[in-house]
Amino acid sequence: MQKWDYDGPILEIDKLSISFFTRLREIPAVMDFSCTVQPGEAMGLVGESGCGKSTVALGVMQDLGVNGRIVGGSIKFKGRDLGQMTLEELRDIRGSEIAMIYQEPMASLNPAMKIGKQLMEVPMIHEGVDEKEAYNRALEVVTDVKLPDPKRMLNSYPHQLSGGQQQRIVIAMALMSKPSLLILDEPTTALDVTVEAAVVELVKDLGKKYGTSMLFISHNLGLVLETCDRICVMYSGEAVETGSIVDVFDKMRHPYTQALFRSIPLPGADKNSRPLVAIPGNFPLPHERPNGCNFGPRCDYFEHGRCDVGDIKMSEVPGNDRHGSRCVKWTEIDWNAPLVAANTTEKSVPGNVVLKMDNLKKYYEVAANAMFGGGNKKVVKANETLTFEARESETLAIVGESGCGKSTFAKVLMGLETATDGQILIDNKAIQDIPIEDRDTKTVADVQMVFQNPFDTLNPSMTVGRQIIRALEIFGVGDTEATREQRMLELLDLVKLPREFANRMPRQLSGGQKQRVGIARAFAGDARIVVADEPVSALDVSVQAAVTDLLMEIQRENKTTLLFISHDLSIVRYLSDRVMVMYLGHVVEMGTTDQVFAPPYHPYTEALLSAVPIADTHIEKQHIVLEGDIPSAMNPPSGCPFQTRCRWKDQVPGGLCEKEVPPVRHLAEGHQVKCHLADEILEQMTPVIKIAAE
């Protein structure tokens, strides 16, 4: 197929409305949505889940399924209306002119087919090139997406690659035919923050190299700042603000955009002196949207009789670059007014040591040939000599990429696994060898967990109230059914859920509400230690602030020790008192939050900080992209676990990094690193994140 040249906008969406039709009703998913993407431009589409971002993308792909229909407006690609095209014409465009990268890379790859063959199919089908030419093109793009040993990659099956490598292959596949428009739907959500940084860098470079226009869908404002030229903020099916990155980030003119920024932990936010402000209320369901402005019921500036009547259109913000706001009051609001301080709280003073780990090791034995058994046994060292203590009322954050041993250590603490060696003491009682079924009720109630995905942790066939009462029964709380019922209602109050939710089923709750039930259940037996494993990563930005603050509030009241497992360093900086950085089973750095976030750093901490996308145009970051993936715990590198990816390795003489595991060194009171770098080199380190002068 011959690509056609066109010098106007690549994509013009004009007053687009998309509805889904069920047996009961029409559900409007997108209404009056307009946006233009110029050649070579990257447009970010942001908003909470359910706001219609992915529906817009599927509309562009003309792939709305049997129930979805475009009920108004038009989508033009290079000046031609996609809605008027035949299936044959669309088939020619999809994959060659417009390519889409999905959130889950494995969904786009055929597990039974080698990578090379999957990539070669694209130009062979769309452009009719021969096999040799297709192979050379595949080799070129695999090299472009910075994958090691490209020929071996082409000869591998998808399951032999890590998540980050799979996502790069999917990007390579999308770029095979040099499309004019690339749609990326949350392409890095499933990836580690360091891998995400590398993939984002890659997408930006390739966009420039191939001159591709992009529609980048994300709920992460920091990521959009780093990848896009323009942004469109969506709320409940409508675009509420659009403009250049600088206009929208620094001169926002819609209350929802303002509320979003107030609910994310930017540098300077502090859980005690400058707490986040959660957006009140809940997202409206598509068939229950209010009259007038969809954001009205949750808006600080709502005015009865103006904001809840008629159809509110996008209005132009003069003086800026194509900046628009869907708000009737945007000219009257004082956008520079200081934020009314939320309730500030006293910094809690850590009490006695509740949890002590001493040289904890957790090794797994696996067959060398795991699929068929037999062969030599290999040892996976998931945790190597973990030593730390946590005090009452303290939040200790545990950060690191997937595979670093964070969750393994949580499992040993919970009793789901037993330790290979070392000690875990809770109130001076050793529990490392006692599996959960042999633990007494008090120990089980004392150590509880809040999981990452609230959808998987509730029983779908039991009411919310019943699930909490069941936890109370297991923990031996209350003598009668009536006292447990009363305690259950108090727990719902504690997590700020209405008491009538006791009779609801989990399917009737949103993600944030389910996570609150999970928290209520964890605190049912007055837990001393709560392990929160990525508790907000599956939630929307505005809900994250509410759930995080809820955890903090309960912690203050109950003097709980909170172990907060996360890879999101923005949230870690906001809420933790101390931070422990893990890499491949080792603790590579540990100290107070201020110590870990200021130089000198462990080289891995430095790279982690550089990888975090921050939604603030005044931030200057040192640019460090880690090469390569995390080594396998089955086959770790010799010497320092981080040496294969470390940019400081050359500063250590005699190849010491490759020969010996570094000793633990104390840089200051309470601040330790596992690194061979000399003191004078560590002292020369400069801050990774700086706030630029105005």
TORZATOR-238791 format. One record per residue (C-alpha): y, x, z. Coordinates in steps of 0.2 Angstrom, whole numbers, plus 2048, in hexadecimal, padded with zeros to 3 digits. Example, Ala and Ser with C-alpha at 12.3 -4.5 7.8 and 13.67 -1.06 7.14 Angstrom:
REM residues 2
7EA83E827/7FB844824/
END
This chain:
REM residues 694
800800800/8118067FB/81E80680A/82E7FF805/83F807808/84C7FE812/85C804819/8617F6825/85A7F2836/8477F5838/8457E6843/8507D6844/84A7C9851/8567BA850/8567AC85C/8437AD85E/83A7A0868/8277A086B/81D793874/80B792879/802781877/7F677B884/7ED769885/7FA764892/80B76B88B/815777881/81978788B/828790885/8257A3887/8347AA87E/8447A187B/8537A6870/84F7B8870/8597C4864/8587D6862/85A7E3854/8527F4852/85A801847/85180E83D/84C81C849/852812859/84780F868/84A7FE871/8447FC882/83E7EA887/83D7E889A/83A7DA8A6/82D7D48B3/81C7CE8AE/81C7BD8A6/82E7BF89F/8287BF88D/8297D2888/8177D3881/8197C2879/8277C986F/81D7D7869/80E7CC864/81B7C185B/8207D1851/80E7D584D/80B7C2849/7FD7C2854/8007B3860/7EE7AC860/7E979A85D/7F579386B/80579D867/81279885A/82379D856/82D78D858/83E794853/8487A384C/8417B1842/83A7C3842/83F7CE834/8387DF830/8427E9824/84B7DA81E/83B7CF81B/8367C0826/8257C482E/8227B1830/8237AE81D/8167BB819/8047B8814/7F57BE81E/7F27CB810/8047D2812/8037D2825/7F37DC824/7FB7E9819/80A7EB825/8007EB836/7FA7FC83A/80380582B/8157FF82D/8157F783F/8097FF84B/8067FA85D/80080486C/7F87F987A/7F87FC88D/7E580088E/7E080D882/7CE809883/7D17F887C/7D780086C/7C980C86A/7B7809863/7AC810871/79D813864/7A781D857/7AE82F858/7C1831859/7C283A848/7BA82B83F/7C581F848/7D5828843/7D082B831/7CD81982E/7E081582F/7E681F820/7D581B816/7D8809818/7EB807817/7EE81580A/7DD817802/7DD82A804/7CD834803/7C383A812/7C984C811/7DB847811/7D883B81F/7D084882A/7DE854828/7EA84782C/7E084383C/7E0855841/7F385683F/7F784784A/7EA84C857/7F385D857/804854858/7FF84A867/7FC85B870/7E9858873/7DF868876/7D286E86A/7D686185D/7C6863853/7BB860862/7C6851866/7C2849855/7B084C858/7B0843869/7AC83286E/7BA828878/7B1829889/7B183C888/7C483C88A/7CF839899/7DB82A89A/7EA834894/7E083C886/7DA82A880/7EC824880/7F2833876/7E482F869/7EA81D868/7FC824865/7F582F858/7EC821850/7FC816850/805825848/7F882983A/80181E82D/813823833/818812837/82A80C836/829802846/81E807856/81C7FA863/816801874/8117F5881/8117FD892/80880C88A/80881789A/80480A8A8/7F28108AA/7F78238AA/7FC82F8B8/80E8338BA/80C8458B3/80283F8A4/80F8318A1/81D83E8A1/813848893/80F838889/82183288A/827843884/81B842876/820830871/833836870/82F846866/82483D85A/83182F858/83D83C853/831845848/82B83683E/83B82C83F/83281E847/83B80F84F/83480985F/8337FA869/82E80087B/8287F3887/8287F8899/82C7F28AB/8318038B0/8448058AE/8438188B0/83781A8A2/842810896/85181B89B/84782A896/840823885/84C81787E/85D816876/86080387A/8597F7886/8567E4887/8537DC898/8487CC898/8477BF8A5/83C7B08A4/83A7AF891/84C7B488D/8567C488A/8637C4898/86C7D4894/86B7E1885/8757F0881/874803880/86B80C88F/87B812896/884801895/8767F889D/8728058AA/8848098AF/88E7FA8AA/8817EC8AD/8887DA8AA/87A7CF8AF/8757CA8C1/8627CC8BE/8657DE8B7/86F7E28C7/8627DA8D2/8547E58C9/85D7F58CC/8607F18DF/84D7EE8E1/8477FF8DB/84780F8E5/85481A8DD/85982B8E5/8648278F4/85A8178F9/85381990B/84880D914/85380D924/86581091E/86580990C/8567FD90A/8527F68FA/8577E48F6/8497D98F0/84D7CA8E4/84C7BA8EE/8407AC8E8/8337AD8DA/8327AE8C7/83279C8C0/8237968B7/8267938A4/8257808A6/82F77F8B6/83E7898B0/84F7838B8/85D77B8AE/86A7878A7/8687998AC/85579D8B0/85B7AA8BD/86679E8C6/85B7998D5/85A7AC8D9/86B7B18D5/8787B78E2/8877B08D7/87F79F8D3/88C7918D1/88677F8D1/88D7758C2/88F7858B7/88078F8B8/8747818B8/87A7778A9/878778896/87178688C/877797891/87A7A3882/87B7B6880/88E7BB881/8957CB87B/89B7D8887/8AB7DF87E/8AE7F287D/89B7F787E/88E7FB871/8867EA86C/8867E587F/8827D3883/87F7C9893/8777B7895/8827B38A4/8917A68A5/8997B08B3/8987C28AE/8AB7C48AB/8AE7BD8BD/8A27C88C7/8A87D88CF/89A7E38C9/8A17F28D3/8A17E98E4/8967F38F0/8857EC8F4/8857E2904/87A7EC910/86A7E5913/8647E6926/8647F992A/8577FE937/85580C943/84A81B93D/839818946/834827951/82282C94E/81782A95E/807832963/7FA839956/7EF82A951/7E5832943/7E0844942/7D684C933/7CF85D936/7C7867927/7C185791F/7B585A910/7AD84D905/7A18548F7/7978498EC/78784F8E3/7858498D2/77784C8C5/77D8588B7/77784B8AB/77E83C8B4/7778308A7/7658348A7/76483D8B8/75A84D8BA/76185E8B6/76A8688C3/7758608D0/7888638D0/7938618DE/7A48588DC/7B085E8EA/7BB84E8EC/7C38548FC/7C5866901/7CA86A913/7D685C916/7E085F926/7EE85592C/7F384893A/7FD838939/806830948/80A81F94E/818816944/818824937/816822924/80C83091C/80C82F909/7FD8378FF/80283B8ED/7F98438DE/7F283E8CE/7E28348CC/7D283F8D0/7DC8498DD/7D18418EB/7DE8358F3/7D28268F2/7C38308F7/7CB835907/7D082390A/7BE81D908/7B882A915/7C6824921/7C081291E/7AE816921/7A981190F/7A382390D/79F83091B/7A684291B/79C851915/7A585C922/7B485C92E/7BA84F93A/7C483F93A/7CB83A94B/7D382994F/7DA829960/7CF839963/7BF83095E/7B5838950/7B182B942/7AD836933/79A834934/79A821938/799816928/7A2805929/7937FB92D/79080593D/7A2805943/7A77FA952/7B27EB94F/7C27F4956/7C080394B/7BE7F893C/7CD7EE941/7D77FE944/7D5805933/7D97F9925/7DE7FA913/7EA7F2907/7E37F48F5/7EC7F88E5/7E77E88DB/7EA7D88E5/7E07CE8D8/7CF7D68DC/7D07D68EF/7D07C38F3/7C27B88F2/7C67AB8E4/7BC79D8EB/7C479D8FD/7D5797902/7E27A4908/7E179D91A/7CE79E91B/7CE7B0915/7DA7B6922/7D07AC930/7C07B492A/7C87C592D/7CE7C093E/7BC7BA942/7B57CB93C/7C27D4947/7BE7C9956/7CF7C2958/7D17B2961/7C47A896B/7C5797962/7C8791950/7D978A955/7E079B95C/7DA7A394C/7E2796942/7F279994B/7F17AC949/7EE7A9936/7FE79F935/8077AC93E/8017BA932/8077AF923/8187AF92C/8177C292E/8147C591C/8227B8918/8177AB90F/819798912/80C79191E/806785911/7FF793907/7F1793913/7E9785909/7EC78D8F8/7DF7968EE/7E27A88E8/7E47A28D6/7F37988DB/7FC7A88E1/8067B58D8/8027C78D9/80F7CB8E6/8097BC8F0/7F77C28EF/7FC7D38F5/8057CB904/7F47C2909/7EC7D3907/7F87DA913/7F67CC91F/7E47CF91F/7E67E1923/7F17DE932/7E67D0938/7DE7DB945/7ED7E494A/7E97F3940/7EE804947/7EC80D936/7EF804925/7EA80E915/7F5806907/7ED80C8F7/7FB80A8E9/7FF7F98F1/80E7F58E5/8097FD8D5/8027ED8CE/8117E38D3/8217E08CA/8317EA8CE/83A7DC8D8/82A7D88E1/8277EA8E6/8377EB8F0/8327DB8FA/8207E18FD/8257F3902/8327ED90E/8267E1915/81A7EF919/8287F9921/82D7EA92C/81B7E7932/8197F9935/8287FA940/8237EB94A/8117F094C/81480394D/807805940/802816938/804813925/7FB81E919/80381B908/7F98218F9/8048218E9/80882B8DA/81A8238D9/8258308E1/8348248E1/82C8188ED/8258278F7/83682E8F9/83D81D8FF/83081990C/826828912/82A833921/81E84191C/81684590B/80584D907/8038528F5/7F08548EF/7E985C8E0/7D785D8DB/7D185A8ED/7DD8668F5/7ED8638FF/7F986E8F6/8098698FF/80D85F90F/81D85D918/82B85091D/83284690E/84285190E/83886190E/82C85C8FF/83A8558F5/8458648F6/8418768F0/8378818F3/8298768EC/8178798E8/81787B8D5/80D86B8D4/8198618DE/8278688D3/81E8618C4/81B8508CC/82D84E8D0/8338528BF/8268458B8/82D8368C1/83882B8B6/8488278BF/8538188BA/8648208BD/86F8288AF/8778348BB/86783D8BF/86484E8B8/8518548B8/8498648B5/83D8628A7/82C8678AB/81D8608A1/80C8658A7/80086B899/7EE865899/7E58588A4/7DF85A8B6/7CF8648B6/7BF85B8BB/7BA85C8CD/7A985F8C7/7AE86F8BF/7BE8758C8/7C78858C2/7C58958CC/7D289A8D9/7E188E8DB/7DC87D8D5/7ED87B8CC/7ED88C8C3/7E88858B2/7F887A8B1/8048858BB/81488C8B3/8178988C2/8068A18C0/80D8B08B7/8188B48C6/8098B88D1/8028CA8CE/7F08CF8CB/7E98BE8C5/7E88B88D7/7EA8A68D3/7DA8A68C8/7D08AF8D5/7D48A88E7/7D88978EE/7E989A8F6/7EB899909/7F588C911/807893915/81488B920/82588C918/82E883927/82A879936/81E86C92F/81F87191D/80F879915/80A87E904/7FA8858FC/8018928F0/8018A58EC/8138A68E7/81D8B28F1/82B8AC8FD/8398B38F2/8338AA8E3/8318998EC/84389C8F3/84A89D8E1/84388B8DC/85187F8D8/85186C8DB/8488628CD/8528528D0/8658548D1/8738468D1/87F84B8C3/89284C8C7/89B83D8C1/
END
